Amino acid sequence: MGRHMRQLLWWTLSALLIGFPLLTHAAEAPGALTIIVNDQTARPLQTTQVTITERETNSTRTAETDVQGRIVVEQLDPGLYSVSVAKGGFASSYEPSVRVVTRKNIQIEFELRQQTIEEVVVRAREADAYSSASNTYLDREALRGAVGGGADPLLSLDGLPGLASDSEFASFSVRGRGPRDNLLLVDDFPFDKAVHFDATIGEDEDVGGGGRFSVFAPNVIDGAEFSPGGWGAAYGGRAASLLKLDVADGNPSPSASLRFDLAGFEVGYDGPTGITEDATLLISARRLDFGEFFETIEELDIGNPVLRDVIVKSVIPLDQDNTLEILLMDTHEDYTRDVTHVFASPNFEDASLQDSEQDSDLYGFTLRSLIGEQAVWTNKVYYRTSDKTSSQGESFPDQVPEGSPASSFPVRENIITIGEDETEIGWRSDFETMNQWGVFSAGIRVTQVELNYNTVLDGDWNRFIYDDDDFRPDPDQKYIVLTPENINSSLNQKETSYASYVDQVFELGDWDVRTGVRLERDGFADQSFASPRFSVNWRPNKKVRYFSTAGLYHQSPRFLELAANESNTLETEEITHGSLGFEYYLNNNWSVLTEAYYQKLDNLVVDLDRASGTFANLGDGTSIGVDVVATGTIREGIYTTATYSYNDAEVDRKDGRGDVVDEFSREHVATLGLTWEINDRWKVAGRYKYLSGRPDDIFIIHSDVLGAGQPLRYSKEITERNVGRKSGSGLFNARVDYRRAFGPIDFTAFLDVINVTAASSSDDTEFDYRRGIEVKDDSEAEPLIGLRLDYAW
């Protein structure tokens, strides 16, 4: 869209949000709900009582499920409903906020567990019931309407226990570990390319950031299950957190959607396929041009990021016992920063030229089979590919007269180019059944990954940020020089990795004890190891739950670190985890959760020398902390959440400096959020967040380091890493949602403002080697606006 179209959209949305209360509308066409109730072995539960309550009128309708565990409730007025599900011998389930949309049949699934505690009520879907109580499940409605979430489901995770997200971007850190230490699965397929613009080259603050925007449109993810630690033996490879994203199935009735925001658009289809009676299909395709968005908000120096994502999912019941799922994901991104963006940079603070492009695809097939009366066997095969090329150059605006046009700037393009080509083929098989003790599960994983990585440096390159122990031929030289002989590298390798696990839950009255072990062979680390896992839950009554988790976790080396130098032979990192906590229910509306944890970190990968790209497993350390979460319903439609996380993570890099604070550790993170569903049309929400600053560095700035007759350059010599902390920051996010039907069109609009008060943070700084100063990023309010049109037939 052009500038005028964007401005028109902005003013149109503003006028709509302000003007809707003044308008009157005809009655909306009714919608419907299809409710499916299964037990924990995926078998349908018939004669289950389902009660649907319209929130606005408090009127109720009650029905029982049929032999397929299903009911269809039609002729429902559009709006918000609560749904409760109850059956003798099973824990009741309750979903407080279900939206009925005009002319659309929306499907909701409930899974009831056999009841162990009298009168226990759980949400429609909850996180792993046998693991840590800090595990959290967010459903589709919570993800797409979260304050600060905008149009990105990963942004909607803000405020979960142990999680720290410090900006408007989708990357996050957990309990002191970095953004790339999180294990992310999409429909249980490994997909670590779920965040766009994860920088490979650039300054330290860019490369360490972990990405910007997720590949998922806001309505694509049906639910997100998050665990900050202590998960079971079925999962491994990363150790900071586990995030499982479920792509939504299609609904029983067909609908098409069109969504706009200031960066681009998304189109979608959601409904039956016609292959079999209950087969469904979901299609989402979007294109976002942030270069045009940055022009709108007059951030002309950032560059031009463009992304495109296509996601297709089909669920095809083959017969009563077998279901086939197909998931296709095609994502693309490119980013350019040229001399026109350098020209717009204040004082030419950032004179770098960048160009990157990445294509990432995932094709996954799932066959889920019911075996016997109580077993489920799930087989997944997938193919994943990623092809990324990144290059960085430099411009020299100080070598032309002041006021010269950008086209006259001398440039040195493509000084360094890094190629990352990955191909992965995998099979995952999981078996779960009930037995005389409780729940037994086992599985195997076979993965083959082929890497083709290369780094090419086009001539010597002066770099003006360095550690005091980085190699320099002359110790008095106050900068480092990257040379092709030290930097050029390639990695062409194919390895197969294997894993298997067994897990048994013992249900002993008020106690659940879970024991498991994961056996693994990591092909790239050339290691075999066992990872035991353990958890226990004690529910003496419906008011309190005590829990504890323990386990050994291994984190595979990053491919980029392996490829940075041919001498880098890296092993897995080892994390020994333990936690203890409780969850207390004051009543049906209020609960408080507290979990304390300790992690011992061993064999950590640390960088040795910037000038040669060498890494080694030398580091060790500890991470200690506590998470507290209080959630409550003030009254129906008004919800609040408060979280507090303390973390003290220290690492010894074996560089003679002893223990220092880990790079991503924040001592204190606190949030306070409030959501008010005013009525069927309006919802407002706000969240305040405070974050302690990240660790700081001690450094010396040297002047005129190139010497007489050369351009004036300053350098930054880091003498001590992660000493002390930068100052903390607090920010406030606010969101307004509005929904209304106009004839056959369901209209949804939101205004989500991140950092309403434009509070500043000291975390984001960049060294300007032309002026010898640390440049602090300006903080400002970030408005995110979206408009969605749905048509159902």
Secondary structure, 3 states (H helix, E strand, C coil): CCHHHHHHHHHHHHHHHHHHHHCCCCCCCCEEEEEEEEECCCCECCCCEEEEEECCCCCEEEEECCCCCEEEEEEECCEEEEEEEECCCECEEEEEEEEECCCCEEEEEEEECECCCCCCEEECCCCCCCCCCCCEEEEHHHHHCCCCCCCCCCHHHCCCCCEECCCCCCCCEECCECHHHEEEEECCEECCCCEECCCCCCCHHHHCCCCCEECCCCCCEEEEEEECCCCCCCCCECCCEEEEEEECCCCCCCEEEEEEECCEEEEEEEEECCCCCCCEEEEEEEEEEHHHHHHHCCCCCCCEEEEEEEEEEEEEECCCCEEEEEEEEEEEEEEEECHHHHHHCHHHCCCEEEEEEEEEEEEEEEEEEEECCCEEEEEEEEEEEEEEEEEEEEECHHHCCCCCCHHHCCEEEEEEEEEEEEEEEEEEEEEEEECCCEEEEEEEEEEEEEEEEEEEECCCEEECEEECCCCCCCCCCCCEEECHHHHCEEEEEEEEEEEEEEEEEEEECCEEEEEEEEEEEECCCCEEEEEEEEEEEEEEECCEEEEEEEEEEEECCCHHHHHCCCCCCCCCEEEEEEEEEEEEECCCCEEEEEEEEEEEEEEEEEEEECCCCEEEEEEEEEEEEEEEEEEEEEECCEEEEEEEEEEEEEEECCCCCCEEECCCCCCEEEEEEEEEECCCCEEEEEEEEEECCCECCEEEEECCCCCCCCCCCCEEEEEECCCCECCCEEEEEEEEEEEEEECCEEEEEEEEEECCCCCCCCCCEEEECCCCEEEECCCCCEEEEEEEEEEEC
